[in-house]
Amino acid sequence: MRTTFHVNQRAVSVDVSPRMTLGDCLRHELKLTGTHIACEHGVCGACTVIVDGEAVRSCLTLAVQADGTYITTIEGLSDGEALSPLQLAFRKHHALQCGFCTPGILTTLHAFLTHNPDADENAIRNVLSGNLCRCTGYVSIIAAAMEARSAYRAGAIAR
């Protein structure tokens, strides 16, 4: 089936099987390998991407369901070599270790903070409850998210 959508501000048109997941389409057809596939059941959050402003599990979404949508992957959060304020805060607070879960966590937080720039620590903890990280213990991730809120409040985030 021919599926057309925008990914990271670029229009794409792809032939996919009706059962191909969005995650597999992004990784295998479009070579956007920053989206990680892990549990394939929507539990771990590693495959999270942003579709029309909302965080979604790309392992549970069919590519054909994305037809006509606007998608942002981890590759689309930065502007070339310039990291986003959220990514900069992650680097400053050492909010990653192995990095496998990081793309899903960053896209989840980006979608959340875009809509909730004044979120408190409990709200951030709650939204992160759907993203599993076995390395960091979340303390540094939450600190980074708390710091990045000011950029979202100030409108410095254009996505």
NUMARMI-842631 format. One record per residue (C-alpha): residue in three letters; chain; x, y, z. Coordinates in Angstrom, 2 decimals, padded with zeros to 5 digits. Example, Ala and Ser with C-alpha at 12.3 -4.5 7.8 and 13.67 -1.06 7.14 Angstrom:
BEGIN
<atom residu="Ala" chaine="A" east="012.30" north="-004.50" up="007.80"/>
<atom residu="Ser" chaine="A" east="013.67" north="-001.06" up="007.14"/>
END
This chain:
BEGIN
<atom residu="Met" chaine="A" east="000.00" north="000.00" up="000.00"/>
<atom residu="Arg" chaine="A" east="001.22" north="003.49" up="-000.78"/>
<atom residu="Thr" chaine="A" east="001.50" north="005.57" up="002.40"/>
<atom residu="Thr" chaine="A" east="002.38" north="009.24" up="002.45"/>
<atom residu="Phe" chaine="A" east="003.26" north="011.30" up="005.50"/>
<atom residu="His" chaine="A" east="005.71" north="013.92" up="006.71"/>
<atom residu="Val" chaine="A" east="008.61" north="012.74" up="008.84"/>
<atom residu="Asn" chaine="A" east="010.94" north="015.26" up="010.46"/>
<atom residu="Gln" chaine="A" east="009.48" north="018.00" up="008.25"/>
<atom residu="Arg" chaine="A" east="010.07" north="016.06" up="005.03"/>
<atom residu="Ala" chaine="A" east="007.29" north="014.61" up="002.86"/>
<atom residu="Val" chaine="A" east="007.75" north="010.91" up="002.15"/>
<atom residu="Ser" chaine="A" east="005.81" north="008.32" up="000.20"/>
<atom residu="Val" chaine="A" east="006.46" north="004.66" up="000.86"/>
<atom residu="Asp" chaine="A" east="005.10" north="001.33" up="-000.34"/>
<atom residu="Val" chaine="A" east="004.45" north="-000.86" up="002.71"/>
<atom residu="Ser" chaine="A" east="002.64" north="-004.07" up="003.44"/>
<atom residu="Pro" chaine="A" east="-000.62" north="-003.51" up="005.32"/>
<atom residu="Arg" chaine="A" east="000.83" north="-005.21" up="008.41"/>
<atom residu="Met" chaine="A" east="004.14" north="-003.30" up="008.60"/>
<atom residu="Thr" chaine="A" east="004.49" north="-001.30" up="011.78"/>
<atom residu="Leu" chaine="A" east="005.41" north="002.35" up="011.73"/>
<atom residu="Gly" chaine="A" east="008.58" north="001.50" up="013.66"/>
<atom residu="Asp" chaine="A" east="009.69" north="-001.00" up="011.04"/>
<atom residu="Cys" chaine="A" east="008.82" north="001.45" up="008.26"/>
<atom residu="Leu" chaine="A" east="010.88" north="004.21" up="009.86"/>
<atom residu="Arg" chaine="A" east="013.85" north="001.95" up="010.51"/>
<atom residu="His" chaine="A" east="013.89" north="-000.29" up="007.43"/>
<atom residu="Glu" chaine="A" east="012.25" north="001.72" up="004.67"/>
<atom residu="Leu" chaine="A" east="013.32" north="005.25" up="005.65"/>
<atom residu="Lys" chaine="A" east="016.60" north="004.31" up="007.40"/>
<atom residu="Leu" chaine="A" east="015.72" north="006.39" up="010.51"/>
<atom residu="Thr" chaine="A" east="017.33" north="003.98" up="012.95"/>
<atom residu="Gly" chaine="A" east="017.16" north="006.23" up="016.00"/>
<atom residu="Thr" chaine="A" east="013.74" north="004.78" up="016.79"/>
<atom residu="His" chaine="A" east="014.51" north="001.59" up="018.70"/>
<atom residu="Ile" chaine="A" east="012.36" north="-001.52" up="018.66"/>
<atom residu="Ala" chaine="A" east="012.48" north="-003.64" up="021.79"/>
<atom residu="Cys" chaine="A" east="009.45" north="-005.32" up="023.36"/>
<atom residu="Glu" chaine="A" east="007.13" north="-004.99" up="020.32"/>
<atom residu="His" chaine="A" east="004.17" north="-004.92" up="022.74"/>
<atom residu="Gly" chaine="A" east="004.03" north="-001.20" up="023.57"/>
<atom residu="Val" chaine="A" east="005.31" north="-001.76" up="027.09"/>
<atom residu="Cys" chaine="A" east="008.87" north="-000.39" up="027.10"/>
<atom residu="Gly" chaine="A" east="008.48" north="002.92" up="025.23"/>
<atom residu="Ala" chaine="A" east="011.77" north="002.58" up="023.29"/>
<atom residu="Cys" chaine="A" east="009.92" north="002.94" up="019.98"/>
<atom residu="Thr" chaine="A" east="008.05" north="006.13" up="020.89"/>
<atom residu="Val" chaine="A" east="007.71" north="008.74" up="018.14"/>
<atom residu="Ile" chaine="A" east="005.54" north="011.83" up="017.88"/>
<atom residu="Val" chaine="A" east="002.56" north="011.66" up="015.52"/>
<atom residu="Asp" chaine="A" east="000.58" north="014.87" up="015.06"/>
<atom residu="Gly" chaine="A" east="001.97" north="016.17" up="018.35"/>
<atom residu="Glu" chaine="A" east="001.23" north="013.09" up="020.45"/>
<atom residu="Ala" chaine="A" east="003.66" north="010.44" up="021.68"/>
<atom residu="Val" chaine="A" east="002.78" north="007.04" up="020.19"/>
<atom residu="Arg" chaine="A" east="004.32" north="003.60" up="020.26"/>
<atom residu="Ser" chaine="A" east="005.54" north="002.93" up="016.74"/>
<atom residu="Cys" chaine="A" east="005.57" north="-000.83" up="017.39"/>
<atom residu="Leu" chaine="A" east="001.79" north="-000.76" up="017.89"/>
<atom residu="Thr" chaine="A" east="000.98" north="001.62" up="015.05"/>
<atom residu="Leu" chaine="A" east="000.72" north="000.37" up="011.51"/>
<atom residu="Ala" chaine="A" east="002.55" north="002.42" up="008.89"/>
<atom residu="Val" chaine="A" east="-000.69" north="002.76" up="006.89"/>
<atom residu="Gln" chaine="A" east="-002.32" north="004.38" up="009.95"/>
<atom residu="Ala" chaine="A" east="000.25" north="007.17" up="009.68"/>
<atom residu="Asp" chaine="A" east="-000.97" north="008.18" up="006.22"/>
<atom residu="Gly" chaine="A" east="-001.41" north="011.95" up="006.09"/>
<atom residu="Thr" chaine="A" east="000.23" north="012.58" up="009.48"/>
<atom residu="Tyr" chaine="A" east="003.21" north="014.59" up="010.69"/>
<atom residu="Ile" chaine="A" east="005.80" north="012.46" up="012.45"/>
<atom residu="Thr" chaine="A" east="008.81" north="013.49" up="014.50"/>
<atom residu="Thr" chaine="A" east="011.45" north="010.93" up="015.39"/>
<atom residu="Ile" chaine="A" east="014.50" north="011.39" up="017.58"/>
<atom residu="Glu" chaine="A" east="016.38" north="012.52" up="014.47"/>
<atom residu="Gly" chaine="A" east="013.92" north="015.40" up="014.12"/>
<atom residu="Leu" chaine="A" east="014.31" north="016.80" up="017.64"/>
<atom residu="Ser" chaine="A" east="017.62" north="018.50" up="016.87"/>
<atom residu="Asp" chaine="A" east="018.36" north="021.03" up="014.18"/>
<atom residu="Gly" chaine="A" east="021.28" north="019.47" up="012.37"/>
<atom residu="Glu" chaine="A" east="024.22" north="019.42" up="014.75"/>
<atom residu="Ala" chaine="A" east="022.50" north="021.80" up="017.21"/>
<atom residu="Leu" chaine="A" east="020.90" north="019.82" up="020.03"/>
<atom residu="Ser" chaine="A" east="017.48" north="020.78" up="021.35"/>
<atom residu="Pro" chaine="A" east="017.21" north="022.28" up="024.86"/>
<atom residu="Leu" chaine="A" east="015.91" north="018.92" up="026.13"/>
<atom residu="Gln" chaine="A" east="018.86" north="017.06" up="024.61"/>
<atom residu="Leu" chaine="A" east="021.27" north="019.62" up="026.03"/>
<atom residu="Ala" chaine="A" east="019.72" north="019.15" up="029.48"/>
<atom residu="Phe" chaine="A" east="020.10" north="015.36" up="029.11"/>
<atom residu="Arg" chaine="A" east="023.78" north="015.83" up="028.31"/>
<atom residu="Lys" chaine="A" east="024.30" north="018.27" up="031.20"/>
<atom residu="His" chaine="A" east="022.62" north="015.96" up="033.75"/>
<atom residu="His" chaine="A" east="024.11" north="012.74" up="032.36"/>
<atom residu="Ala" chaine="A" east="020.57" north="011.47" up="031.85"/>
<atom residu="Leu" chaine="A" east="021.55" north="008.42" up="029.85"/>
<atom residu="Gln" chaine="A" east="023.86" north="005.51" up="030.13"/>
<atom residu="Cys" chaine="A" east="023.53" north="002.79" up="027.49"/>
<atom residu="Gly" chaine="A" east="021.23" north="005.04" up="025.44"/>
<atom residu="Phe" chaine="A" east="018.86" north="002.38" up="024.15"/>
<atom residu="Cys" chaine="A" east="015.79" north="003.88" up="025.83"/>
<atom residu="Thr" chaine="A" east="016.87" north="007.49" up="025.32"/>
<atom residu="Pro" chaine="A" east="015.18" north="008.18" up="021.95"/>
<atom residu="Gly" chaine="A" east="011.81" north="007.03" up="023.29"/>
<atom residu="Ile" chaine="A" east="012.24" north="008.98" up="026.50"/>
<atom residu="Leu" chaine="A" east="013.23" north="012.15" up="024.65"/>
<atom residu="Thr" chaine="A" east="010.29" north="011.95" up="022.24"/>
<atom residu="Thr" chaine="A" east="007.89" north="011.19" up="025.09"/>
<atom residu="Leu" chaine="A" east="009.15" north="014.16" up="027.10"/>
<atom residu="His" chaine="A" east="009.19" north="016.45" up="024.08"/>
<atom residu="Ala" chaine="A" east="005.54" north="015.72" up="023.26"/>
<atom residu="Phe" chaine="A" east="004.56" north="016.06" up="026.92"/>
<atom residu="Leu" chaine="A" east="006.47" north="019.28" up="027.64"/>
<atom residu="Thr" chaine="A" east="005.23" north="020.87" up="024.42"/>
<atom residu="His" chaine="A" east="001.68" north="020.58" up="025.80"/>
<atom residu="Asn" chaine="A" east="002.61" north="020.91" up="029.50"/>
<atom residu="Pro" chaine="A" east="005.57" north="023.27" up="029.91"/>
<atom residu="Asp" chaine="A" east="004.66" north="023.92" up="033.56"/>
<atom residu="Ala" chaine="A" east="004.50" north="020.24" up="034.50"/>
<atom residu="Asp" chaine="A" east="005.66" north="019.46" up="037.99"/>
<atom residu="Glu" chaine="A" east="007.97" north="016.62" up="038.96"/>
<atom residu="Asn" chaine="A" east="005.09" north="014.24" up="039.71"/>
<atom residu="Ala" chaine="A" east="003.56" north="014.80" up="036.26"/>
<atom residu="Ile" chaine="A" east="006.94" north="014.18" up="034.63"/>
<atom residu="Arg" chaine="A" east="007.39" north="011.00" up="036.68"/>
<atom residu="Asn" chaine="A" east="003.92" north="009.88" up="035.63"/>
<atom residu="Val" chaine="A" east="004.51" north="010.39" up="031.91"/>
<atom residu="Leu" chaine="A" east="007.85" north="008.58" up="032.16"/>
<atom residu="Ser" chaine="A" east="006.21" north="005.57" up="033.80"/>
<atom residu="Gly" chaine="A" east="005.63" north="004.20" up="030.30"/>
<atom residu="Asn" chaine="A" east="009.32" north="004.31" up="029.39"/>
<atom residu="Leu" chaine="A" east="011.53" north="001.62" up="030.84"/>
<atom residu="Cys" chaine="A" east="015.16" north="002.39" up="031.59"/>
<atom residu="Arg" chaine="A" east="017.31" north="-000.21" up="033.28"/>
<atom residu="Cys" chaine="A" east="020.43" north="001.93" up="033.67"/>
<atom residu="Thr" chaine="A" east="019.83" north="005.43" up="035.04"/>
<atom residu="Gly" chaine="A" east="017.35" north="005.17" up="037.89"/>
<atom residu="Tyr" chaine="A" east="015.46" north="008.14" up="036.35"/>
<atom residu="Val" chaine="A" east="016.81" north="010.77" up="038.79"/>
<atom residu="Ser" chaine="A" east="018.97" north="012.46" up="036.17"/>
<atom residu="Ile" chaine="A" east="016.26" north="012.10" up="033.51"/>
<atom residu="Ile" chaine="A" east="013.76" north="013.92" up="035.71"/>
<atom residu="Ala" chaine="A" east="016.31" north="016.62" up="036.57"/>
<atom residu="Ala" chaine="A" east="016.95" north="017.18" up="032.86"/>
<atom residu="Ala" chaine="A" east="013.23" north="017.38" up="032.09"/>
<atom residu="Met" chaine="A" east="012.69" north="019.84" up="034.93"/>
<atom residu="Glu" chaine="A" east="015.47" north="022.06" up="033.60"/>
<atom residu="Ala" chaine="A" east="014.24" north="021.89" up="029.99"/>
<atom residu="Arg" chaine="A" east="010.75" north="023.15" up="030.95"/>
<atom residu="Ser" chaine="A" east="011.93" north="026.76" up="030.76"/>
<atom residu="Ala" chaine="A" east="012.70" north="026.40" up="027.03"/>
<atom residu="Tyr" chaine="A" east="009.21" north="025.02" up="026.42"/>
<atom residu="Arg" chaine="A" east="007.64" north="027.82" up="028.48"/>
<atom residu="Ala" chaine="A" east="009.60" north="030.45" up="026.59"/>
<atom residu="Gly" chaine="A" east="008.46" north="029.09" up="023.24"/>
<atom residu="Ala" chaine="A" east="012.01" north="028.23" up="022.22"/>
<atom residu="Ile" chaine="A" east="010.74" north="024.88" up="020.95"/>
<atom residu="Ala" chaine="A" east="009.47" north="025.21" up="017.39"/>
<atom residu="Arg" chaine="A" east="008.28" north="021.67" up="016.74"/>
END
